[in-house]
Amino acid sequence: MCSDELVASVIPKDRTVAALDEVWSSIIELLESLDDAQWSLPSPLPGWDVKDNVAHIVGTEAMLLGIENPDVEIDRDELPYVHNDIGVFNELWVQHLRMRQPNDVLSTFKEYIEARLAALTDLSIEEWNAESFTPAGKDTYGRFIQIRVFDCWLHEQDIRDAVRIPGHQTGLAVEVTLDEMATAMGFVVAKRAGATDGQSVTFELTDDGSVVRTFHVAVDGRAALVEQLEAAATSVIRLPVGVMTRLCAGRIEFAEVRERVELAGDANLGDRVVAALRYTV
């Protein structure tokens, strides 16, 4: 059974599953528009092309379906971009599907996500709220699926960046992705950027120049995400959603997009926070 703290963090099942369905549908629509050459284009992730990103999603969903991992030997000495055990696991399916034709990989992707959506639809609320392992530590299974939305949407953007077809910058999947990212902002502001007691940071995320989401983080003994600040933020950081997500995921460096980030208030704190945004593995 989950602790009280975990129960308090439970997130809506229908909304989150709908977001996962949305991002998978968007990926399928994108992949169906590509030719074989585009499937081989390098993505922002070192060592992975478009097909490898799809294989990675396939592998995680296969694990969740209880499908046995492929019998593939991973030599980390030959793969310098593999840094840990999670990376080794990810590489099993990437290597397993690397020689498959794009249509075959796409068919497998469709088969597995159809099965996963059926399983998630049938999942009881008790199972959804049950304690589970997640990449962020122990939490509910619902939180794990929220992180799946975040991960799959990021890989969709990796594919879009590789083939230079931007899209899916708004919608439910993006909202859920930002919900998940918000959970890490206290850690980023205090632990990584070193904000001190009494300081606060406001993130203004934009799309086409308009603010579409705001995060407020206040430091008072510990950093916490708050609905509103009691006084003006020590530092205000305004940047596009796409820039924010790619910085948090380590796809780009601050220096590459500095001109797209607006800072107000304490610029030194703002610089430190933006430089420290990467928090994913």
N, C-alpha and C positions, 0 to 999 in steps of 0.2 A: 504494500500500500504506500502511496506517496506521503511525504511529510506535509504539514499544513502549508509550508512555504511553497512546495511544488504544486499543491492543489490551487493555491492562489494564482499561480502563473499559467494555469490552463488557458488555452486559446480556442477560439471557435472552430469546431470541426468542419461544418459545411463551407464556411468561408475559405478555410485553408485548403481543403480538398479541391474546391472550385478554382482556386488560384493555381494549384498544381496542374489541374486539367488544362487551364488556360495556357500555361507556359509550355506544356508538352504539345498542345495543339499548335501553338505558334512555331515551335521548333519543327514539327512535321511539315507545316506549310512552307517554311523556309527551305528545309532540306529537299522537298519535292521540286523546288524551283532551280536546284543546282545541277550542273553537269558534273561528270566524273572528275574533271580536272579541278573544279572548285572544292571537291571533297578532299583534295590533297594539299590545299593551300595551308601554309603555316598559320597557327593561331597565336595569340599573345602568350600562351603557356609554353614554356621551353620544351622542345621535343615533341609537342603534340600538334597534329594538323586537325582539320575539321572533323574527319572521321574518328580520330582519337577522342575528341570531346564527346562525340555521340557514344562511343564505346564505353567511356567512363560512366556516363549516365546509365547505360545498359547494365554495366557491372554492379552498380549499387542497387538497382531495382531487382536484378537477379538474386543478389544476396537476400534482399527483403522478401523475395518469393520462396526462399529456401533452396534455390538452385545451387548445386555444388560448384565451387570455383574451378576454373579450367586448370588443367595440369600443365602449368607453364613455369619454367625456371627463370627467375629474375636475377640478373647479375648487376648489382648496384654499381660496381666499378665501371661498367660500360654505359651506365645511365646517370650522368652527373646531376641531372635535374631531380632524381629521386633521393629525398633527404631523410625519410623516416619510414616506419612500418605502414603508415597510411598510404604513403606514396607507392610502396611495394604492392599493396593490395590493389590500388587503382591501376597499376601497370599490368596486372594479370589479365584483365579483360581487354585493355588496350592492345597488348601483344597478341592475345588470342584472336581478336577480330581484325588485326592490322592487314592481313592478306585477303580478307573477304571483300567482295565487291560492294560498292556503296548501296545498291538496291537490297542486297542481302542484309547488310547492317541495318538499314532503315526498316526492313520487314521485321527483324528481331526487336528493334526498338518499339515498333508499333505493338507487337505481340506482348511484350513484357509490360508496357505501360497500360495496355488494356486490362491485363490481369491485375496489375497493381491498383488501378482505379476501382475495379470490382471489389478487391479485398478491402480497400479503404472505405468504400461505400457501405460494405457489410459490417465494418468494425463497430462494435458497441461503444457507447460513450464511456463506459467503465474502462474498456481497453484503451480508448483514446487518451483518457486521463491517467492511465497507469504509469508508474515510474518506469523510465527507460534510459538506456545510454543514449547520449547525443554527442556530437562533436564539441558541444559547449559544456560537457559534464552531465551528471545525472539530472534529469528533468522529466517531464511527461513525454509520452509518445507523440502527443500533439505538437509539442515544441520541436521534436525531431522532424516532423513533417513540415513545420514552418521553415526549418533550416533547409529541408529539401527544396522548397520553393526558391529560397535564396540561392542555393547552389545551382539549381537547374537554370534559373533566369540568368545567372552570371555566365554559365556556359553557353547559353543562347547568345549572349552578347559577345562572347569570345568568337563564336562562329560568325556572327554578323560582322565583327571587326575584321575577321580573316577574309571574308568574301566581299567586304565593303558594301553591305546592304544594311544600313541602319534601320532600326525599327523597334517596336514593342517597348517604348519608353514610358508609356502610361498604361493604366489598367490595374485590375485586381492583383495580378502577380507582382507588379511593381510595388503596390501598396504593402503587400505582405513582406516583400523583400526589405522594404524600408522599416517595417515593424521589427523585423529580425535585427537589422543593423542598429536600430535604436538601442537595443539591449546592450551593445558593446560600447556605447559612447562614454559612459562613466569611466570605464576602464581606460579608454583612449585618453580622455582628458586628464585624469589624475595619475594613473600609473605610468602611462607611456609619455605623456607630454609634461607631467610634473606640475600641474595646476595645484595651488595651495588653498588652504581654508579661506573662505571669503570670496574666492574667485568664481566666475561663472562664464560659460560659453554658450552662445546661441548659434546653431547651424540653420541657415536658410537655404533650402534646396530648391532649385529652380528648374523650370522647363519652358523653353522659349522666352526666358527672361522673367517669367512670373513665378513667385514663390508658391510651391505646391506642397511643401512639408517643412515644418519647423521642429527642431529638437532643442530643448533647453537642458543644460547640465549645470548643476550647482554643487560646489564643493564645501561641505560642512562636516568635518570629521571624516567623511567619505564622500565620494562623488556619486550623485544620483540624478537620474533623468526626472525632471519635474514638468508639470503642465505649464507653469509660468514662473517667472523669476520675481522676487520681491523688489528688485531694483534693476537698473540697466545692466546688461551683461558686460562683464569685463572685456570680452572680445566677441565680435560678431563675425561669422564666417559665412559668406554667400558663395555658392558654387552650383553648377548644374548637377542634376541627379546622376547623369552618366559619368561625370567626373568623380563625384563622391563615391559611387559604387566601385569604380575601377581603382581608385586610390585605396579604399578599404580592402579590396581583394588583391592588392599588389600587382595589378596589371600595368600600372603606369607609375611614374615617379612624380613628385611634386614639381620638380624643376621643369618637367615636360609641359605642365599645364598651369604654371604659376599665373600667366596672364588671364586665365579664366576664373581665378579665385579672387574675390573681393574681401578685404579685411577692414574692419572698423574697430575702434577702441584700442586695446592693447595689442599692437601688431606683433610684438615679440611672442606673446602667448599664442596668438592666432597662427603664426608661422610654425611654432612648435607642435601645435595640435594637428595641423594639416600634414606636416612631415611625419607625424606619428600615426596617421590614420590606418595604416595597414595592420590588420589584426587577424586575418585568416591564416590558416596553416599553408 
